[in-house]
């Protein structure tokens, strides 16, 4: 049985607080064993405003190619986990959540929201 090539699937997104910022953690899989970019859209807590960029797209092809071609990835099949430590200028408590979308050569995943813990 052959499985059709599909868009990446995000299974979990969380935001972990860190000194001076936070870390978005994204878990999922890509049955094509490649991912090209990740888009993050941040939202503020009610009554607050984010003053700088609220969305950005990261090229992740090189990191994913390195992961999927490594021996360490073999037991995990097409699974991946991105951990992105980010530094925040100003009060990082105004960030409530992040919406993540990941793309591969087939298309983009459904968006998944992660909230601060």
Biopython code that builds the backbone (N, CA, C, O; Angstrom):
import numpy as np
from Bio.PDB.StructureBuilder import StructureBuilder

atoms = [
    (1, "UNK", "N", (0.846, -1.172, 0.000)),
    (1, "UNK", "CA", (0.000, 0.000, 0.000)),
    (1, "UNK", "C", (0.892, 1.237, 0.000)),
    (1, "UNK", "O", (1.815, 1.337, 0.809)),
    (2, "UNK", "N", (0.628, 2.156, -0.883)),
    (2, "UNK", "CA", (1.392, 3.392, -0.974)),
    (2, "UNK", "C", (0.565, 4.538, -0.429)),
    (2, "UNK", "O", (-0.616, 4.677, -0.749)),
    (3, "UNK", "N", (1.193, 5.353, 0.395)),
    (3, "UNK", "CA", (0.511, 6.518, 0.953)),
    (3, "UNK", "C", (0.800, 7.718, 0.078)),
    (3, "UNK", "O", (1.946, 7.932, -0.319)),
    (4, "UNK", "N", (-0.218, 8.506, -0.230)),
    (4, "UNK", "CA", (-0.047, 9.699, -1.047)),
    (4, "UNK", "C", (0.776, 10.751, -0.302)),
    (4, "UNK", "O", (0.687, 10.879, 0.919)),
    (5, "UNK", "N", (1.573, 11.498, -1.059)),
    (5, "UNK", "CA", (2.332, 12.597, -0.471)),
    (5, "UNK", "C", (1.341, 13.631, 0.061)),
    (5, "UNK", "O", (0.364, 13.970, -0.607)),
    (6, "UNK", "N", (1.605, 14.127, 1.273)),
    (6, "UNK", "CA", (0.663, 15.063, 1.875)),
    (6, "UNK", "C", (1.333, 16.279, 2.486)),
    (6, "UNK", "O", (2.556, 16.345, 2.615)),
    (7, "UNK", "N", (0.509, 17.226, 2.854)),
    (7, "UNK", "CA", (1.007, 18.412, 3.551)),
    (7, "UNK", "C", (1.459, 17.999, 4.948)),
    (7, "UNK", "O", (1.017, 16.964, 5.448)),
    (8, "UNK", "N", (2.329, 18.779, 5.592)),
    (8, "UNK", "CA", (2.733, 18.447, 6.966)),
    (8, "UNK", "C", (1.526, 18.505, 7.916)),
    (8, "UNK", "O", (0.541, 19.196, 7.659)),
    (9, "UNK", "N", (1.637, 17.774, 8.994)),
    (9, "UNK", "CA", (0.606, 17.771, 10.036)),
    (9, "UNK", "C", (1.260, 18.219, 11.335)),
    (9, "UNK", "O", (2.293, 17.682, 11.736)),
    (10, "UNK", "N", (0.651, 19.209, 11.993)),
    (10, "UNK", "CA", (1.123, 19.667, 13.298)),
    (10, "UNK", "C", (0.266, 18.978, 14.353)),
    (10, "UNK", "O", (-0.957, 19.112, 14.352)),
    (11, "UNK", "N", (0.913, 18.240, 15.252)),
    (11, "UNK", "CA", (0.172, 17.520, 16.286)),
    (11, "UNK", "C", (0.100, 18.281, 17.605)),
    (11, "UNK", "O", (-0.818, 18.056, 18.394)),
    (12, "UNK", "N", (1.061, 19.184, 17.862)),
    (12, "UNK", "CA", (1.053, 19.948, 19.121)),
    (12, "UNK", "C", (1.903, 21.203, 18.979)),
    (12, "UNK", "O", (2.939, 21.201, 18.314)),
    (13, "UNK", "N", (1.441, 22.274, 19.617)),
    (13, "UNK", "CA", (2.190, 23.530, 19.709)),
    (13, "UNK", "C", (2.053, 24.032, 21.134)),
    (13, "UNK", "O", (0.955, 24.052, 21.689)),
    (14, "UNK", "N", (3.174, 24.438, 21.727)),
    (14, "UNK", "CA", (3.136, 25.036, 23.068)),
    (14, "UNK", "C", (4.141, 26.177, 23.130)),
    (14, "UNK", "O", (5.064, 26.251, 22.320)),
    (15, "UNK", "N", (3.953, 27.056, 24.091)),
    (15, "UNK", "CA", (4.888, 28.155, 24.365)),
    (15, "UNK", "C", (5.418, 27.965, 25.768)),
    (15, "UNK", "O", (4.648, 27.978, 26.728)),
    (16, "UNK", "N", (6.711, 27.789, 25.901)),
    (16, "UNK", "CA", (7.350, 27.630, 27.194)),
    (16, "UNK", "C", (8.045, 28.933, 27.558)),
    (16, "UNK", "O", (8.807, 29.473, 26.755)),
    (17, "UNK", "N", (7.793, 29.440, 28.751)),
    (17, "UNK", "CA", (8.432, 30.671, 29.211)),
    (17, "UNK", "C", (9.898, 30.412, 29.513)),
    (17, "UNK", "O", (10.260, 29.395, 30.103)),
    (18, "UNK", "N", (10.737, 31.362, 29.091)),
    (18, "UNK", "CA", (12.176, 31.289, 29.334)),
    (18, "UNK", "C", (12.646, 32.668, 29.770)),
    (18, "UNK", "O", (11.964, 33.651, 29.481)),
    (19, "UNK", "N", (13.788, 32.785, 30.455)),
    (19, "UNK", "CA", (14.275, 34.103, 30.857)),
    (19, "UNK", "C", (14.465, 35.018, 29.646)),
    (19, "UNK", "O", (15.204, 34.683, 28.721)),
    (20, "UNK", "N", (13.793, 36.172, 29.656)),
    (20, "UNK", "CA", (13.919, 37.136, 28.568)),
    (20, "UNK", "C", (13.149, 36.791, 27.315)),
    (20, "UNK", "O", (13.340, 37.433, 26.282)),
    (21, "UNK", "N", (12.285, 35.794, 27.377)),
    (21, "UNK", "CA", (11.517, 35.422, 26.196)),
    (21, "UNK", "C", (10.707, 34.175, 26.403)),
    (21, "UNK", "O", (10.184, 33.932, 27.490)),
    (22, "UNK", "N", (10.603, 33.386, 25.361)),
    (22, "UNK", "CA", (9.823, 32.160, 25.410)),
    (22, "UNK", "C", (10.284, 31.251, 24.280)),
    (22, "UNK", "O", (11.043, 31.669, 23.405)),
    (23, "UNK", "N", (9.824, 30.014, 24.305)),
    (23, "UNK", "CA", (10.209, 29.040, 23.290)),
    (23, "UNK", "C", (8.965, 28.382, 22.716)),
    (23, "UNK", "O", (8.280, 27.645, 23.425)),
    (24, "UNK", "N", (8.655, 28.634, 21.440)),
    (24, "UNK", "CA", (7.611, 27.852, 20.785)),
    (24, "UNK", "C", (8.140, 26.439, 20.504)),
    (24, "UNK", "O", (9.254, 26.277, 20.005)),
    (25, "UNK", "N", (7.348, 25.440, 20.821)),
    (25, "UNK", "CA", (7.675, 24.037, 20.561)),
    (25, "UNK", "C", (6.609, 23.490, 19.618)),
    (25, "UNK", "O", (5.417, 23.549, 19.918)),
    (26, "UNK", "N", (7.040, 22.959, 18.484)),
    (26, "UNK", "CA", (6.113, 22.482, 17.457)),
    (26, "UNK", "C", (6.437, 21.023, 17.151)),
    (26, "UNK", "O", (7.579, 20.688, 16.836)),
    (27, "UNK", "N", (5.435, 20.162, 17.246)),
    (27, "UNK", "CA", (5.615, 18.744, 16.947)),
    (27, "UNK", "C", (4.665, 18.332, 15.836)),
    (27, "UNK", "O", (3.535, 18.816, 15.759)),
    (28, "UNK", "N", (5.128, 17.440, 14.983)),
    (28, "UNK", "CA", (4.278, 16.957, 13.907)),
    (28, "UNK", "C", (5.005, 15.970, 13.034)),
    (28, "UNK", "O", (5.984, 15.351, 13.451)),
    (29, "UNK", "N", (4.511, 15.826, 11.797)),
    (29, "UNK", "CA", (5.172, 14.940, 10.850)),
    (29, "UNK", "C", (4.926, 15.418, 9.425)),
    (29, "UNK", "O", (3.970, 16.139, 9.139)),
    (30, "UNK", "N", (5.819, 14.993, 8.548)),
    (30, "UNK", "CA", (5.711, 15.282, 7.123)),
    (30, "UNK", "C", (6.034, 13.988, 6.390)),
    (30, "UNK", "O", (7.180, 13.539, 6.392)),
    (31, "UNK", "N", (5.017, 13.382, 5.759)),
    (31, "UNK", "CA", (5.270, 12.087, 5.130)),
    (31, "UNK", "C", (6.174, 12.198, 3.901)),
    (31, "UNK", "O", (6.615, 11.181, 3.367)),
    (32, "UNK", "N", (6.453, 13.416, 3.451)),
    (32, "UNK", "CA", (7.431, 13.625, 2.376)),
    (32, "UNK", "C", (8.847, 13.717, 2.943)),
    (32, "UNK", "O", (9.819, 13.770, 2.190)),
    (33, "UNK", "N", (8.958, 13.737, 4.261)),
    (33, "UNK", "CA", (10.244, 13.872, 4.980)),
    (33, "UNK", "C", (10.998, 15.122, 4.535)),
    (33, "UNK", "O", (12.218, 15.107, 4.367)),
    (34, "UNK", "N", (10.242, 16.204, 4.349)),
    (34, "UNK", "CA", (10.846, 17.497, 4.071)),
    (34, "UNK", "C", (9.861, 18.584, 4.506)),
    (34, "UNK", "O", (8.645, 18.432, 4.389)),
    (35, "UNK", "N", (10.419, 19.678, 5.008)),
    (35, "UNK", "CA", (9.644, 20.848, 5.401)),
    (35, "UNK", "C", (10.433, 22.059, 4.932)),
    (35, "UNK", "O", (11.648, 22.121, 5.117)),
    (36, "UNK", "N", (9.750, 23.021, 4.325)),
    (36, "UNK", "CA", (10.463, 24.167, 3.752)),
    (36, "UNK", "C", (10.358, 25.438, 4.582)),
    (36, "UNK", "O", (11.319, 26.204, 4.658)),
    (37, "UNK", "N", (9.207, 25.674, 5.207)),
    (37, "UNK", "CA", (9.084, 26.899, 5.998)),
    (37, "UNK", "C", (8.062, 26.755, 7.114)),
    (37, "UNK", "O", (7.187, 25.890, 7.092)),
    (38, "UNK", "N", (8.214, 27.648, 8.100)),
    (38, "UNK", "CA", (7.315, 27.704, 9.239)),
    (38, "UNK", "C", (6.879, 29.159, 9.416)),
    (38, "UNK", "O", (7.709, 30.068, 9.434)),
    (39, "UNK", "N", (5.582, 29.364, 9.545)),
    (39, "UNK", "CA", (5.049, 30.702, 9.772)),
    (39, "UNK", "C", (4.489, 30.762, 11.185)),
    (39, "UNK", "O", (3.733, 29.884, 11.601)),
    (40, "UNK", "N", (4.868, 31.814, 11.926)),
    (40, "UNK", "CA", (4.405, 32.026, 13.296)),
    (40, "UNK", "C", (3.661, 33.358, 13.358)),
    (40, "UNK", "O", (4.170, 34.376, 12.891)),
    (41, "UNK", "N", (2.471, 33.353, 13.929)),
    (41, "UNK", "CA", (1.656, 34.568, 14.115)),
    (41, "UNK", "C", (1.340, 34.687, 15.603)),
    (41, "UNK", "O", (0.637, 33.845, 16.161)),
    (42, "UNK", "N", (1.858, 35.729, 16.241)),
    (42, "UNK", "CA", (1.677, 35.916, 17.676)),
    (42, "UNK", "C", (0.482, 36.806, 17.966)),
    (42, "UNK", "O", (0.204, 37.750, 17.226)),
    (43, "UNK", "N", (-0.229, 36.496, 19.056)),
    (43, "UNK", "CA", (-1.336, 37.332, 19.509)),
    (43, "UNK", "C", (-1.067, 37.767, 20.946)),
    (43, "UNK", "O", (-0.398, 37.075, 21.714)),
    (44, "UNK", "N", (-1.605, 38.922, 21.281)),
    (44, "UNK", "CA", (-1.393, 39.483, 22.618)),
    (44, "UNK", "C", (-2.535, 39.102, 23.549)),
    (44, "UNK", "O", (-3.606, 38.683, 23.108)),
    (45, "UNK", "N", (-2.285, 39.255, 24.846)),
    (45, "UNK", "CA", (-3.338, 39.045, 25.837)),
    (45, "UNK", "C", (-4.360, 40.159, 25.677)),
    (45, "UNK", "O", (-4.043, 41.233, 25.165)),
    (46, "UNK", "N", (-5.574, 39.904, 26.113)),
    (46, "UNK", "CA", (-6.644, 40.899, 25.999)),
    (46, "UNK", "C", (-6.227, 42.203, 26.666)),
    (46, "UNK", "O", (-5.720, 42.200, 27.787)),
    (47, "UNK", "N", (-6.442, 43.312, 25.974)),
    (47, "UNK", "CA", (-6.117, 44.629, 26.518)),
    (47, "UNK", "C", (-4.688, 45.070, 26.279)),
    (47, "UNK", "O", (-4.311, 46.166, 26.695)),
    (48, "UNK", "N", (-3.875, 44.246, 25.617)),
    (48, "UNK", "CA", (-2.479, 44.578, 25.326)),
    (48, "UNK", "C", (-2.271, 44.644, 23.816)),
    (48, "UNK", "O", (-3.075, 44.141, 23.030)),
    (49, "UNK", "N", (-1.173, 45.277, 23.442)),
    (49, "UNK", "CA", (-0.826, 45.391, 22.032)),
    (49, "UNK", "C", (0.632, 45.007, 21.850)),
    (49, "UNK", "O", (1.496, 45.407, 22.631)),
    (50, "UNK", "N", (0.896, 44.226, 20.806)),
    (50, "UNK", "CA", (2.267, 43.908, 20.450)),
    (50, "UNK", "C", (2.787, 45.043, 19.577)),
    (50, "UNK", "O", (2.146, 45.415, 18.594)),
    (51, "UNK", "N", (3.947, 45.596, 19.930)),
    (51, "UNK", "CA", (4.441, 46.780, 19.250)),
    (51, "UNK", "C", (5.333, 46.475, 18.050)),
    (51, "UNK", "O", (5.483, 47.321, 17.168)),
    (52, "UNK", "N", (5.908, 45.322, 18.001)),
    (52, "UNK", "CA", (6.820, 44.968, 16.907)),
    (52, "UNK", "C", (6.148, 43.964, 15.979)),
    (52, "UNK", "O", (4.925, 43.827, 15.986)),
    (53, "UNK", "N", (6.922, 43.287, 15.208)),
    (53, "UNK", "CA", (6.411, 42.297, 14.261)),
    (53, "UNK", "C", (5.617, 41.227, 14.987)),
    (53, "UNK", "O", (6.074, 40.683, 15.992)),
    (54, "UNK", "N", (4.425, 40.922, 14.479)),
    (54, "UNK", "CA", (3.592, 39.899, 15.102)),
    (54, "UNK", "C", (3.602, 38.594, 14.319)),
    (54, "UNK", "O", (3.104, 37.574, 14.796)),
    (55, "UNK", "N", (4.172, 38.626, 13.108)),
    (55, "UNK", "CA", (4.224, 37.407, 12.296)),
    (55, "UNK", "C", (5.533, 37.365, 11.524)),
    (55, "UNK", "O", (6.044, 38.392, 11.079)),
    (56, "UNK", "N", (6.060, 36.169, 11.376)),
    (56, "UNK", "CA", (7.230, 35.999, 10.523)),
    (56, "UNK", "C", (7.290, 34.571, 10.005)),
    (56, "UNK", "O", (6.722, 33.645, 10.584)),
    (57, "UNK", "N", (8.003, 34.430, 8.888)),
    (57, "UNK", "CA", (8.175, 33.136, 8.252)),
    (57, "UNK", "C", (9.645, 32.764, 8.289)),
    (57, "UNK", "O", (10.511, 33.558, 7.921)),
    (58, "UNK", "N", (9.915, 31.551, 8.734)),
    (58, "UNK", "CA", (11.288, 31.059, 8.837)),
    (58, "UNK", "C", (11.548, 29.993, 7.791)),
    (58, "UNK", "O", (10.754, 29.064, 7.648)),
    (59, "UNK", "N", (12.658, 30.110, 7.046)),
    (59, "UNK", "CA", (13.035, 29.007, 6.163)),
    (59, "UNK", "C", (13.644, 27.893, 7.017)),
    (59, "UNK", "O", (14.558, 28.148, 7.801)),
    (60, "UNK", "N", (13.159, 26.688, 6.877)),
    (60, "UNK", "CA", (13.638, 25.573, 7.705)),
    (60, "UNK", "C", (14.115, 24.377, 6.872)),
    (60, "UNK", "O", (14.320, 23.288, 7.409)),
    (61, "UNK", "N", (14.289, 24.576, 5.580)),
    (61, "UNK", "CA", (14.702, 23.483, 4.703)),
    (61, "UNK", "C", (16.003, 22.832, 5.165)),
    (61, "UNK", "O", (16.078, 21.610, 5.285)),
    (62, "UNK", "N", (17.024, 23.644, 5.423)),
    (62, "UNK", "CA", (18.336, 23.095, 5.794)),
    (62, "UNK", "C", (18.259, 22.292, 7.092)),
    (62, "UNK", "O", (18.817, 21.198, 7.181)),
    (63, "UNK", "N", (17.570, 22.832, 8.096)),
    (63, "UNK", "CA", (17.448, 22.129, 9.379)),
    (63, "UNK", "C", (16.688, 20.812, 9.206)),
    (63, "UNK", "O", (17.074, 19.792, 9.776)),
    (64, "UNK", "N", (15.623, 20.835, 8.429)),
    (64, "UNK", "CA", (14.836, 19.607, 8.230)),
    (64, "UNK", "C", (15.590, 18.587, 7.390)),
    (64, "UNK", "O", (15.536, 17.390, 7.673)),
    (65, "UNK", "N", (16.289, 19.045, 6.367)),
    (65, "UNK", "CA", (17.088, 18.111, 5.571)),
    (65, "UNK", "C", (18.141, 17.433, 6.437)),
    (65, "UNK", "O", (18.375, 16.230, 6.317)),
    (66, "UNK", "N", (18.778, 18.217, 7.317)),
    (66, "UNK", "CA", (19.793, 17.652, 8.215)),
    (66, "UNK", "C", (19.155, 16.612, 9.139)),
    (66, "UNK", "O", (19.728, 15.545, 9.363)),
    (67, "UNK", "N", (17.973, 16.920, 9.675)),
    (67, "UNK", "CA", (17.288, 15.994, 10.580)),
    (67, "UNK", "C", (16.903, 14.704, 9.845)),
    (67, "UNK", "O", (17.250, 13.606, 10.281)),
    (68, "UNK", "N", (16.185, 14.849, 8.729)),
    (68, "UNK", "CA", (15.678, 13.674, 8.033)),
    (68, "UNK", "C", (16.776, 12.813, 7.418)),
    (68, "UNK", "O", (16.552, 11.628, 7.174)),
    (69, "UNK", "N", (17.957, 13.376, 7.160)),
    (69, "UNK", "CA", (19.050, 12.575, 6.607)),
    (69, "UNK", "C", (19.952, 11.985, 7.694)),
    (69, "UNK", "O", (20.883, 11.238, 7.390)),
    (70, "UNK", "N", (19.678, 12.319, 8.964)),
    (70, "UNK", "CA", (20.511, 11.805, 10.055)),
    (70, "UNK", "C", (20.047, 10.422, 10.508)),
    (70, "UNK", "O", (18.874, 10.071, 10.380)),
    (71, "UNK", "N", (20.972, 9.660, 11.030)),
    (71, "UNK", "CA", (20.644, 8.343, 11.585)),
    (71, "UNK", "C", (19.710, 8.482, 12.789)),
    (71, "UNK", "O", (18.885, 7.605, 13.044)),
    (72, "UNK", "N", (19.845, 9.584, 13.524)),
    (72, "UNK", "CA", (19.016, 9.798, 14.717)),
    (72, "UNK", "C", (17.534, 9.901, 14.382)),
    (72, "UNK", "O", (16.698, 9.585, 15.229)),
    (73, "UNK", "N", (17.181, 10.334, 13.171)),
    (73, "UNK", "CA", (15.773, 10.497, 12.800)),
    (73, "UNK", "C", (15.101, 9.182, 12.420)),
    (73, "UNK", "O", (13.873, 9.096, 12.444)),
    (74, "UNK", "N", (15.863, 8.174, 12.075)),
    (74, "UNK", "CA", (15.304, 6.926, 11.548)),
    (74, "UNK", "C", (14.248, 6.284, 12.449)),
    (74, "UNK", "O", (13.225, 5.835, 11.931)),
    (75, "UNK", "N", (14.439, 6.215, 13.772)),
    (75, "UNK", "CA", (13.402, 5.598, 14.610)),
    (75, "UNK", "C", (12.091, 6.404, 14.659)),
    (75, "UNK", "O", (11.057, 5.886, 15.078)),
    (76, "UNK", "N", (12.145, 7.670, 14.229)),
    (76, "UNK", "CA", (10.977, 8.539, 14.322)),
    (76, "UNK", "C", (10.225, 8.681, 13.009)),
    (76, "UNK", "O", (9.207, 9.371, 12.957)),
    (77, "UNK", "N", (10.706, 8.041, 11.945)),
    (77, "UNK", "CA", (10.018, 8.104, 10.659)),
    (77, "UNK", "C", (9.944, 9.513, 10.133)),
    (77, "UNK", "O", (10.970, 10.156, 9.909)),
    (78, "UNK", "N", (8.727, 9.999, 9.932)),
    (78, "UNK", "CA", (8.542, 11.338, 9.368)),
    (78, "UNK", "C", (8.271, 12.405, 10.432)),
    (78, "UNK", "O", (7.949, 13.544, 10.091)),
    (79, "UNK", "N", (8.397, 12.051, 11.716)),
    (79, "UNK", "CA", (8.127, 13.001, 12.811)),
    (79, "UNK", "C", (9.219, 14.051, 12.941)),
    (79, "UNK", "O", (10.375, 13.815, 12.589)),
    (80, "UNK", "N", (8.835, 15.206, 13.449)),
    (80, "UNK", "CA", (9.791, 16.277, 13.732)),
    (80, "UNK", "C", (9.369, 17.019, 14.990)),
    (80, "UNK", "O", (8.225, 16.925, 15.434)),
    (81, "UNK", "N", (10.316, 17.759, 15.554)),
    (81, "UNK", "CA", (10.036, 18.673, 16.657)),
    (81, "UNK", "C", (10.928, 19.889, 16.482)),
    (81, "UNK", "O", (12.153, 19.774, 16.441)),
    (82, "UNK", "N", (10.306, 21.057, 16.379)),
    (82, "UNK", "CA", (11.020, 22.325, 16.318)),
    (82, "UNK", "C", (10.977, 22.960, 17.698)),
    (82, "UNK", "O", (9.918, 23.032, 18.321)),
    (83, "UNK", "N", (12.105, 23.411, 18.165)),
    (83, "UNK", "CA", (12.201, 24.164, 19.408)),
    (83, "UNK", "C", (12.910, 25.463, 19.064)),
    (83, "UNK", "O", (14.071, 25.444, 18.657)),
    (84, "UNK", "N", (12.216, 26.609, 19.223)),
    (84, "UNK", "CA", (12.729, 27.892, 18.760)),
    (84, "UNK", "C", (12.842, 28.896, 19.901)),
    (84, "UNK", "O", (11.883, 29.625, 20.154)),
    (85, "UNK", "N", (13.973, 28.963, 20.600)),
    (85, "UNK", "CA", (14.119, 29.959, 21.670)),
    (85, "UNK", "C", (14.096, 31.369, 21.071)),
    (85, "UNK", "O", (14.876, 31.675, 20.169)),
    (86, "UNK", "N", (13.209, 32.215, 21.569)),
    (86, "UNK", "CA", (13.072, 33.591, 21.081)),
    (86, "UNK", "C", (13.272, 34.579, 22.221)),
    (86, "UNK", "O", (12.783, 34.369, 23.331)),
    (87, "UNK", "N", (13.989, 35.648, 21.939)),
    (87, "UNK", "CA", (14.197, 36.718, 22.907)),
    (87, "UNK", "C", (13.187, 37.822, 22.628)),
    (87, "UNK", "O", (12.919, 38.148, 21.472)),
    (88, "UNK", "N", (12.635, 38.390, 23.677)),
    (88, "UNK", "CA", (11.639, 39.445, 23.544)),
    (88, "UNK", "C", (12.190, 40.738, 24.126)),
    (88, "UNK", "O", (12.736, 40.754, 25.229)),
    (89, "UNK", "N", (12.043, 41.813, 23.375)),
    (89, "UNK", "CA", (12.380, 43.137, 23.886)),
    (89, "UNK", "C", (11.118, 43.708, 24.502)),
    (89, "UNK", "O", (10.089, 43.799, 23.833)),
    (90, "UNK", "N", (11.183, 44.090, 25.754)),
    (90, "UNK", "CA", (10.003, 44.597, 26.442)),
    (90, "UNK", "C", (9.370, 43.509, 27.292)),
    (90, "UNK", "O", (10.026, 42.544, 27.683)),
    (91, "UNK", "N", (8.108, 43.678, 27.567)),
    (91, "UNK", "CA", (7.370, 42.784, 28.456)),
    (91, "UNK", "C", (6.837, 41.579, 27.685)),
    (91, "UNK", "O", (5.890, 41.707, 26.908)),
    (92, "UNK", "N", (7.438, 40.415, 27.895)),
    (92, "UNK", "CA", (7.003, 39.230, 27.160)),
    (92, "UNK", "C", (5.679, 38.668, 27.676)),
    (92, "UNK", "O", (5.119, 37.758, 27.066)),
    (93, "UNK", "N", (5.178, 39.190, 28.779)),
    (93, "UNK", "CA", (3.906, 38.701, 29.330)),
    (93, "UNK", "C", (2.707, 39.112, 28.481)),
    (93, "UNK", "O", (1.609, 38.593, 28.685)),
    (94, "UNK", "N", (2.894, 40.043, 27.522)),
    (94, "UNK", "CA", (1.778, 40.447, 26.670)),
    (94, "UNK", "C", (1.509, 39.429, 25.566)),
    (94, "UNK", "O", (0.477, 39.510, 24.899)),
    (95, "UNK", "N", (2.412, 38.473, 25.360)),
    (95, "UNK", "CA", (2.206, 37.446, 24.338)),
    (95, "UNK", "C", (1.364, 36.322, 24.936)),
    (95, "UNK", "O", (1.741, 35.691, 25.924)),
    (96, "UNK", "N", (0.221, 36.094, 24.310)),
    (96, "UNK", "CA", (-0.717, 35.085, 24.800)),
    (96, "UNK", "C", (-0.582, 33.766, 24.065)),
    (96, "UNK", "O", (-0.600, 32.702, 24.684)),
    (97, "UNK", "N", (-0.447, 33.829, 22.735)),
    (97, "UNK", "CA", (-0.442, 32.595, 21.960)),
    (97, "UNK", "C", (0.282, 32.788, 20.634)),
    (97, "UNK", "O", (0.625, 33.903, 20.241)),
    (98, "UNK", "N", (0.504, 31.662, 19.958)),
    (98, "UNK", "CA", (1.111, 31.669, 18.632)),
    (98, "UNK", "C", (0.330, 30.691, 17.752)),
    (98, "UNK", "O", (-0.030, 29.596, 18.184)),
    (99, "UNK", "N", (0.078, 31.107, 16.520)),
    (99, "UNK", "CA", (-0.528, 30.232, 15.520)),
    (99, "UNK", "C", (0.586, 29.826, 14.571)),
    (99, "UNK", "O", (1.301, 30.677, 14.041)),
    (100, "UNK", "N", (0.731, 28.517, 14.355)),
    (100, "UNK", "CA", (1.828, 27.985, 13.536)),
    (100, "UNK", "C", (1.254, 27.275, 12.316)),
    (100, "UNK", "O", (0.255, 26.560, 12.389)),
    (101, "UNK", "N", (1.925, 27.502, 11.199)),
    (101, "UNK", "CA", (1.615, 26.789, 9.957)),
    (101, "UNK", "C", (2.948, 26.351, 9.352)),
    (101, "UNK", "O", (3.905, 27.125, 9.340)),
    (102, "UNK", "N", (3.018, 25.125, 8.852)),
    (102, "UNK", "CA", (4.259, 24.581, 8.282)),
    (102, "UNK", "C", (3.968, 24.134, 6.851)),
    (102, "UNK", "O", (2.898, 23.603, 6.555)),
    (103, "UNK", "N", (4.951, 24.362, 5.965)),
    (103, "UNK", "CA", (4.778, 24.009, 4.555)),
    (103, "UNK", "C", (5.847, 23.030, 4.081)),
    (103, "UNK", "O", (6.975, 23.019, 4.574)),
    (104, "UNK", "N", (5.454, 22.209, 3.108)),
    (104, "UNK", "CA", (6.412, 21.366, 2.389)),
    (104, "UNK", "C", (6.111, 21.516, 0.899)),
    (104, "UNK", "O", (5.353, 22.407, 0.516)),
    (105, "UNK", "N", (6.683, 20.671, 0.059)),
    (105, "UNK", "CA", (6.505, 20.801, -1.384)),
    (105, "UNK", "C", (5.074, 20.530, -1.842)),
    (105, "UNK", "O", (4.717, 20.888, -2.965)),
    (106, "UNK", "N", (4.251, 19.910, -1.006)),
    (106, "UNK", "CA", (2.865, 19.616, -1.358)),
    (106, "UNK", "C", (1.945, 20.783, -1.001)),
    (106, "UNK", "O", (0.982, 21.053, -1.718)),
    (107, "UNK", "N", (2.237, 21.480, 0.109)),
    (107, "UNK", "CA", (1.387, 22.591, 0.539)),
    (107, "UNK", "C", (1.588, 22.901, 2.004)),
    (107, "UNK", "O", (2.587, 22.512, 2.608)),
    (108, "UNK", "N", (0.618, 23.610, 2.568)),
    (108, "UNK", "CA", (0.708, 24.077, 3.960)),
    (108, "UNK", "C", (-0.191, 23.266, 4.877)),
    (108, "UNK", "O", (-1.261, 22.802, 4.482)),
    (109, "UNK", "N", (0.273, 23.106, 6.120)),
    (109, "UNK", "CA", (-0.511, 22.433, 7.155)),
    (109, "UNK", "C", (-1.703, 23.286, 7.550)),
    (109, "UNK", "O", (-1.786, 24.463, 7.200)),
    (110, "UNK", "N", (-2.608, 22.687, 8.272)),
    (110, "UNK", "CA", (-3.653, 23.469, 8.926)),
    (110, "UNK", "C", (-2.986, 24.268, 10.039)),
    (110, "UNK", "O", (-2.001, 23.804, 10.614)),
    (111, "UNK", "N", (-3.494, 25.456, 10.359)),
    (111, "UNK", "CA", (-2.901, 26.233, 11.452)),
    (111, "UNK", "C", (-3.245, 25.606, 12.799)),
    (111, "UNK", "O", (-4.345, 25.089, 12.998)),
    (112, "UNK", "N", (-2.272, 25.664, 13.730)),
    (112, "UNK", "CA", (-2.476, 25.143, 15.075)),
    (112, "UNK", "C", (-2.018, 26.206, 16.060)),
    (112, "UNK", "O", (-0.954, 26.800, 15.889)),
    (113, "UNK", "N", (-2.817, 26.444, 17.089)),
    (113, "UNK", "CA", (-2.529, 27.466, 18.093)),
    (113, "UNK", "C", (-1.922, 26.848, 19.342)),
    (113, "UNK", "O", (-2.379, 25.811, 19.823)),
    (114, "UNK", "N", (-0.886, 27.498, 19.860)),
    (114, "UNK", "CA", (-0.277, 27.104, 21.129)),
    (114, "UNK", "C", (-0.354, 28.277, 22.094)),
    (114, "UNK", "O", (-0.128, 29.422, 21.705)),
    (115, "UNK", "N", (-0.667, 27.996, 23.337)),
    (115, "UNK", "CA", (-0.783, 29.038, 24.358)),
    (115, "UNK", "C", (0.356, 28.915, 25.352)),
    (115, "UNK", "O", (0.974, 27.859, 25.487)),
    (116, "UNK", "N", (0.625, 30.017, 26.047)),
    (116, "UNK", "CA", (1.670, 30.006, 27.088)),
    (116, "UNK", "C", (1.274, 29.048, 28.196)),
    (116, "UNK", "O", (0.095, 28.882, 28.511)),
    (117, "UNK", "N", (2.283, 28.426, 28.777)),
    (117, "UNK", "CA", (1.989, 27.548, 29.913)),
    (117, "UNK", "C", (2.583, 28.129, 31.167)),
    (117, "UNK", "O", (2.450, 27.544, 32.242)),
]
sb = StructureBuilder()
sb.init_structure("model")
sb.init_model(0)
sb.init_chain("A")
sb.init_seg("    ")
for serial, (resi, resn, name, xyz) in enumerate(atoms, 1):
    if name == "N":
        sb.init_residue(resn, " ", resi, " ")
    sb.init_atom(name, np.array(xyz, "f"), 0.0, 1.0, " ", f" {name:<3s}", serial, name[0])
structure = sb.get_structure()
